[in-house]
Every structure is written in C-alpha cells, then in structure tokens.
Amino acid sequence: GINRNEIYSISIMVPSLPEQKRIVAILDEAFENIAKAKENTEKNLKNTKEVFESYLQRQTQLLLTPFNKLPLATGFVFPHSHLQIQ
C-alpha cells in the first residue's frame, strides 16, 4: 500500500490564486452560455412543436372537410387539364 509519507512527498502543481480566479471566470461564462443555449433550444423545440401541431390540425381539418366545402384558391390550375379557376 501507500503510506502518509509517500502521499506528502507527491508534488502537485496548483495555479496561483489570480490564475484560479481567471479560470473560474472563463468557466462561469462558458456555463452561462451553455444555459442560454439550452434555454433557446427548448424555446425553439416548443415553437417547432406548436407549428407542427397547428399544421397537423389544419391537415386533419382538410381531410375531414367534404370536398365540395373546401375553399378554392384563385389561380388554381387542374393538372393535365385546360380548366382554370380565376
């Protein structure tokens, strides 16, 4: 095993106090940026889910609407046809 005298004989380099404070400041800023990025990502995910749900709801409404009740867009051209709605 290892004894106390062997432990005390090990030399460990420790940065000066000003250097430690500089390192802490860098890490604090990095963690703040990570927290902001996480918050923005969560907001974006929420917004994306809302847009998708809205789109899905609209598509479901269209599927459940009888064909003769659907609004026709102006300028719609039927494919492979000479018919055109103005």
C-alpha positions as CSV (number, residue, x, y, z in Angstrom):
1,G,0.0,0.0,0.0
2,I,0.9,3.6,0.2
3,N,1.6,5.4,3.4
4,R,1.2,9.0,4.6
5,N,4.9,10.0,4.0
6,E,4.6,8.9,0.3
7,I,1.5,10.9,-0.1
8,Y,3.2,14.0,1.4
9,S,6.1,13.5,-0.9
10,I,4.0,13.9,-4.0
11,S,4.3,17.3,-5.6
12,I,1.1,18.8,-7.1
13,M,1.3,22.0,-9.2
14,V,-1.5,24.4,-8.2
15,P,-2.1,27.6,-10.2
16,S,-1.7,30.9,-8.4
17,L,-4.9,32.4,-6.9
18,P,-5.2,35.1,-9.7
19,E,-4.9,32.3,-12.3
20,Q,-7.5,30.2,-10.5
21,K,-9.9,33.2,-10.5
22,R,-9.3,33.8,-14.2
23,I,-10.1,30.1,-14.9
24,V,-13.2,30.3,-12.8
25,A,-14.4,33.4,-14.7
26,I,-13.9,31.6,-18.0
27,L,-15.8,28.6,-16.8
28,D,-18.6,30.8,-15.3
29,E,-19.0,32.5,-18.7
30,A,-19.0,29.2,-20.5
31,F,-21.7,27.7,-18.2
32,E,-23.8,30.9,-18.7
33,N,-23.6,30.5,-22.5
34,I,-24.5,26.8,-22.2
35,A,-27.5,27.7,-20.1
36,K,-28.6,30.3,-22.6
37,A,-28.2,27.9,-25.5
38,K,-30.2,25.3,-23.6
39,E,-33.0,27.8,-23.0
40,N,-33.0,28.9,-26.6
41,T,-33.1,25.3,-27.8
42,E,-36.0,24.5,-25.5
43,K,-37.9,27.5,-26.8
44,N,-37.2,26.5,-30.4
45,L,-38.4,23.0,-29.7
46,K,-41.6,24.3,-28.2
47,N,-42.2,26.6,-31.1
48,T,-41.5,23.8,-33.6
49,K,-43.9,21.5,-31.8
50,E,-46.6,24.2,-31.9
51,V,-46.1,24.8,-35.6
52,F,-46.2,21.1,-36.3
53,E,-49.4,20.6,-34.2
54,S,-51.0,23.6,-36.0
55,Y,-50.1,22.1,-39.4
56,L,-51.3,18.7,-38.4
57,Q,-54.5,20.1,-37.1
58,R,-55.1,22.0,-40.4
59,Q,-54.3,18.9,-42.5
60,T,-56.7,16.9,-40.4
61,Q,-59.4,19.5,-40.8
62,L,-58.9,19.5,-44.6
63,L,-59.1,15.7,-44.7
64,L,-62.3,15.7,-42.7
65,T,-63.9,18.5,-44.8
66,P,-66.2,17.4,-47.6
67,F,-64.6,18.1,-51.0
68,N,-67.4,20.5,-52.1
69,K,-66.9,22.6,-48.9
70,L,-63.2,23.2,-49.5
71,P,-62.2,26.8,-50.4
72,L,-60.7,27.0,-53.8
73,A,-57.6,29.2,-54.2
74,T,-57.7,31.7,-57.0
75,G,-55.4,30.9,-59.9
76,F,-55.7,27.1,-59.2
77,V,-55.0,25.1,-62.3
78,F,-56.1,21.5,-62.5
79,P,-53.2,19.3,-63.6
80,H,-53.4,17.9,-67.1
81,S,-56.5,19.9,-67.9
82,H,-57.4,23.1,-69.7
83,L,-59.7,24.1,-66.7
84,Q,-58.5,27.0,-64.7
85,I,-60.2,28.9,-61.8
86,Q,-59.6,32.7,-61.8
